[in-house]
Amino acid sequence: MPESYDLVVIGGGPGGYAAALYAGAAGLSVAVVEKGKVGGTCLHRGCIPAKEFLETANVYRTVSDSETYGIGIGKVAINFAKSAERKRSVVSQLHKGLQGLMKKRKVTTYEGTGSLAAGNTVRIQPSDGTDVLEIVGRNVILASGSVPRTIPGFEPDGKSIMTSDEFLDIERIPASAVVIGGGAIGCEFASMLSDMGAKVTLIEALPTLLPGCDADIAAVVSKSFERRGIDVFTGTQVTGQTPKGGVRTTVAFGVDKEVTVEAVVVAIGRKPFSEGLVFPSSGVEIDERGFVKVDELMRTTASGVYAVGDIVDSPQLAHVGFAEAIVAVKDILGEQPQPVDYAKVPWCIYSHPEVAFAGYSEQAAKEAGFEVKTEKIRMVGNSRGIILGETDGMVKLIAQRKPDGGAGKLLGVHMAGPWATEQLGQGYLAVNWEALPEEIAQFIQPHPTLSESFGEAVMALAGRGLHG
């Protein structure tokens, strides 16, 4: 008879391993089927490697500017192979820690590719090529994740044409690069490459960088990129590429424009990895775009089967996968969970300058039918920002306009600037608790801090600011 578990999870990325750990903590017997290493794209080919490289860029930028602070250290050089080695060390440390947690929670891991058949039976093709085996879950969570999208004519070769998968395995910084896609991933890669000396051309098909971000915040990033010498083309399509021998290729774009570079990074988003995930007999429905259909509690169309993470049509963020996994497991346990409120999840982009936000942008709030009142505070007057030499930035608040013209509950908090990703916490809580500006304005912000700009914006929105 097949081995039976309270929960079988297909996929060991953030959504999958979070579900396994949470269920294990509740005393359920759990199995995870993962064809690679637990941790998934985020740990091995995404969030963590990318942020390690971005931190290398940050350190290089800081050290290169040390003379400004009276510290002379001579010529600064990048040993990128050392950074790549450190990236592998960071990933390895986190991977070992995750494996330890899985063991502590008594999670059984099967190395192989899992597919769901009828009766919550999971068929596993082991990675070592041995015979297919079957296990059964009283409940099953699908969490197979996503893969990078590609463009016809720009198929990755791992040398001059790369997606994020190949890019995060590079051992040297190219002298020049085209980044196709001006979303979060593209802006992070363009920022990192530019900071470490590459000549970067950034091409985005939509009218602005960071589509979905508030327009004022996206403009801060765009202007910073242009000042740093990144050639930014928005509303522009790539039309093809011609190899020039070695690792060089010429990219054609727009109307009769072209540039010859050493690397092309295709960063146009990711698509769900659902091919072969379920058999028709499973009863699980997949839509025309490849997403598994779920309700607000992450239940699929098959009884006892759930789906979380990039495999469902929700924000492709690791922490959203965590939250969805908790919802699914709580439902399995009969604990009546609250669905994830996708309109208010936190977003973080680790470019330079950083971007972080939660809730509606001004445009999205208006499209949703709200009358809005906004407040913007630029970082140029923030004392801590001036001390750091980092004044590219802004805090923007969007509130519901009250009948008397005043500001009602906060609908959105948007930030760009130094450590914006670490500053978002109080803004995220304010949006999710539907706080009023006058309530938040009562709290004291320490001085001098970057977070004072949020406090100043709240005070101004409430009617009286100090420095704005």
N, C-alpha and C positions, 0 to 999 in steps of 0.2 A: 504494500500500500504506500502511496506517496506520503512524504512527511507533511504534517499539517501544522499550521501556525494560526494564531489569532489575527495576525496581520502580515501580509507579504507586500513589500514595496519594490516596484520595478524602477530602478534608478537610484543612484547613491549621491546625487548632487544635493544642493541646499534644501530643496523641498523634500527630497527622499530621505536624506539622513536626519533632517529635523523631525520628520514623521516617525522614523524609527526610534530616535532618542526619546521623543516625547511619549511614545507608546510604551517603550521599555521602562521609562520612569513610572508609568502607571501600572506596571506589572504584567503587561501583555507579552505573549511570546511573539517574537518578531524575526522575520527574515528579510534581507535586502539582496536584490539581484542587481549586480553592477558589472558591466563589461570591461570597465577600466579600473580606475582607482576611486574609492569613495572620496567625496569632496566635489566631484564633477567639474564642470567648466569653470565655475567661480574660483575654486581653489587651484586648479592645475593649468587652466588656459584662459583665465579671465580676470576677475576682480583682483585677486591677490597678486599675481605676477605683474599686472598692469600698474598697480599702485606702488609696487616695489620699484619699478622703473621710473615712475613719476617722482618718487622720493629721491632717487638718484639725481634726477634733473633738478629737484629742489635744492639738494645739497650743493650741486655744482653751481647753480645760480647764486646761492648764498656765498659760497667761498670765493667765487669769481668777483663778487662785489665787496669783498672784505676790506679793501682799501678805504671805502666810504666810512667804515667804523674805526679807522686807524689801525687796522691789522694788516701788515704786509707779509705775504707768504710766497711771493714770487709767482712764476708761471704755473697756472693750474691746468692739469690735463685729465682727461677721462680715460680710465682703464675699464672699458665697458665689459670686457670678459669677466672682470672681478664683480661687476654688478650682476651679470648673468649668473655667476656662481652664487652670489648672495641670494638672488631670487630663488634658485633651486634649494638653498638651505632653508629659507623662510617657508617655502612650500612644503618641504620635507618635514620640518618641525610641526607645522600645523596638521599635516597628514597623519603623522604619528600620534599627535594628540587626539585627533578625531578617531583613529583606530582604537586608541585606549578607551575613549568614551563609549564606543560601540561595544567593546568587550565588557566594560563595566556594566552596561545595561543589558548584557546577555543577548545581543543581537547577532544572529547567524548571518554570515555573508556568503553568497554564492557568486563566484566570478564567472560571468557569462552574460549572454543576451537573453532577456526574458520577453516572452509573449504571452498575452492573456487569452485563454481558451474558455470554453463553456464551464460552468460550475465553479468559477473562481480558481480554475486550475492554471498555474503558471508553468509554461514549458520553457526550459532553460537549455540553451546551447552553450556548453562550457567553453571558456576562452581557450582551453588547451586542446580543443577539437575532439574530446571524448564524446560518448553517446549522449543524446538529449535525455534530460531527466525532468521529472515533474514534481512540483510541490503544490499544496493547496492552502489557500488562505480563507479563513472565515470572513475576512475583509481583505481587500486589495487596494493599494494606492498606486496609481500610475504617475511616475515622476521622471520620465525619460529625457526631459530637458529640451535643448534646442541646438541648432548648428548655425554657423554663419551663412548669411545669404551671399550669393555671388552674382556677377554680371556676365552675360554672354560676351566672350572675347577677352575677359579678364579672369580666366580660370587660374587658380593659384598653382604656382610651380614651386613654391617654397624658396625661391631665389629672388627674382625681381617682382613677382606678383604674389601678394600675400593677403590672407584674411587675418583676423586677430589670432587664430590658432597658430599660424606660422610666424606671425610677427613677434609674438611673445616668446619665441624660441631663438630669436636672433642673437648673434654673438658679437656683432659690431654695429655701430650707428652708420647708416648710409650717409653719403655727403649730400644727397638730395632725394626728395620723396614727394610723390603725389598721394594725398589722402583723399579717397573718394567717400564722401559722407560727412556731413557736418553736425551729426547728432552727438550724443554723449561720448560714444566710443571714439568717433572720428576726432572730436575736439581734444579728448585726452591724448590720443596718439600724436596729433599735430603739435600740441603744446609741448609734449615730452621731446619729440624729435627736434623742434626748433630750439628749445632750451639747451639741448646738448649739441648744437652746432650744425644741424642739417638745414638745408634750404628747402622750405616746405611750401607746397601749393595745396590748398584745401578747396575742394570742389563739392558743392552741395546743390542738388537739383531744386530744392524748395527755395522760396524767396529769402529766408534768413537762416543763420546758424541756429542750432539748438531748437528745432521745431518743437512746439509744445511748451517751451519755457515762456515766461513773461517777456514781452518784446523789449522792455527797458533793460532787463537783466541780460538778455541775449546780446543787446547792443554793447553792453560793457565788455563782454568777452570778445566780440567782433573787433571793437576799437583797440583793445589790448593786443590782439593778434596782429592787426595791421601795423601798430606801432613797433612791434617786435620783428617785423619783416616777413611775416607769413602772408603769402599771396592768397587772398580769400576771394573766391568766385561763388556767388550764390545765384539761384535761378539758372543754373548752368548744368548741362548734361555732358558726360563723357561720351565720345563717339567711337573710340577704338584705341588700340595701342599697337605699336610696331617695334618688335625687338631690334636692338642695335648691336647685338653681340655682347658676350659677357653677361653682366647683370644690368646693363643699361637698356631702357626702353623709352620710346617717345609716345606720350599720351596726347591724343587729340580730344579737344573739348570745345564747347561753345560754337561760335561761328569762326572757323578758320584759325583757332588758337591751338597751339601745341607746346609741350615742354618735354625735354629729355631728362630723365632722372634715373637714379640707381634702384629705386624701390617704389612700388605702387602698393598701397595698403587699402584694400576694399573693406570699408566699415559702414555698410548700409543696413545694419541690423541683423537680426537672427530670425530663423523660422523654426517652428516646432518639429521635434524629431519624433514623428509618430509613425513613420513607415515601418510596417511589420510589427507594430506594438500590440495590436489586438487582432484576433481572428473574428470573422463575422459571427461565429457562434457565441462570442462573449456577450453580445448585446450592447456593447459600448459604441456610441455614435461619434464619428469624427466629421467636422465640417469641411467645406470645400477648400479651406485654407490650411487644413491639417491640424487644427486645434481640437482637442477632446471637449465635447459638450458637457458642461457641468451646471448645476444650480448654485445658489448663493452659499450653500454649505459644502460645496466641492463634490457633491454626489454626481456621478455619471448617470447615463440612462440604464445601467445595469445594477441590480440590487447588490449592495455590499461592496461596490466598486467606486472609488474616488479618484480624482486627478488633481494635481497641484503643480505649481511652478510654471516654467516656460511652456509646458505642454498645453496649458489652457490660455484663453485669450484675456490675459490680465497683464499689468505692468511687469516687464521682464527684469525683475530685481530680486536678488537673493533674499533680502529681508521680507519681501512679499511672499516668496516661496515658504519661508519659515512660518509666516502668519497663516498662510493657507493650510500648511501641514497641521498646525495646532487646531484650526477649525475642524479639519477632517477627523483628526484623532478624537477630539472632544465629542464630535457627533457619534463616532463609533462607541464611545464610552457612555453615551446618553446624557451628556452634560449640557445640552442646549447652548451651543456656542453662539457668539455674535459674529455675523458675517464680516469679512474684511470690507472696510469702506474705502474703495479704491480711489475715490476723489480726494482723499485726505492722507494718502500714504506719503512718507518722506522720500524725496529724490535727492541724490548727491552726485555731482559731477566733479571729478578731481583734476580738471585742467588748471592752468594758471592764467587768470584767477579762477578759484573754485566757485562752484555754483551749488546752491542748496535751496529747496523749496518744498512747501506742503500746501495743499489746497488749490483753489482756483487762481489762474492768472487773471489779469484785468479783462482780457478779451473773452476768456472762457466764462467768467462770471457774468459778463454782459450777455453772452450768447445763451446762458442758462436762465436769463430773465431777471437778473438782479440789477437794481440801481446801486451803483457803487460810489464809495468815497475812498480815495487813495492818498498815500503819503510816501514820499521818497526822501531818503537821507543818504547822501553820498559819503563815501569813506574818506574823502580828501581832508575833512576836518577832524577825523578821529585821531586822538592823540597817540593811542597805541599803534595805529596803522602808520602814522608818521614816524614813530620810533623804529618800527620794523622796516620802513622804506617801502611799504605796500599800501598804496592809497587808491589803486584801481579797484573800485567796488561800490556797492550800493545795497541798501536795505529798502525794500518796497513792500508796503502793506496794502492789502485790499480788504475793505470792510463793506458791509451792507449799509447803504445810506438810509438813515431814518427819515420819516416824513418831515422833521424839522430841519433837515440838512446835516445833522450830526452823524457821527459814525456809530453803527451798531456792531453786531458780532463780526469777528474777524473771519473772512472767507479764504484768505491766502496770505502766506508769508514767503517772500522771495529774497534771496541774498546772493550777492556775488562779491568775492573778495577773499582776503587771507583767512584761512581756516573756516570758511563759511560752512563746510560740512560738519564741523564740530560745534558750530554756534546754533544750528537749526533747532536743537532740542526744545528750548523754551517756545519758539515759534510754532513748532509741531504740536506741542501740548495746547497752546492757546487756540489753534485752529480746531483741534479735535474736541476741545472742551467748549467750543463756541464762546470764547471769552470776549468780554467787552473791553475796548481800549482803556476806559477809565478804571477798570478793575486791574488790568495788567500794569497800568501806569503807577499804581501804588507800590509796586515792588522796586526795591533799590538795586540799581546796577552798579557793580564795583567799578572804581576808577583807578588807573586807566585800563580799560579793556576794550577789545573789539566789540563785545556784546553791548556796549553802551549805545551803539548806533541803533540797535533794535529798540532799546528803551527810549531813546530820543524820538524815534519814529512813532512809537506808541503814544508818548506824551503829546506830540504834535497832532496826532490823529484824534486824541481826546480833547484837543482844544488849545493847549498851551505847551510849547516845547521850551527847552532852555537855550540850546545852541543852534537850532535849525532856523 
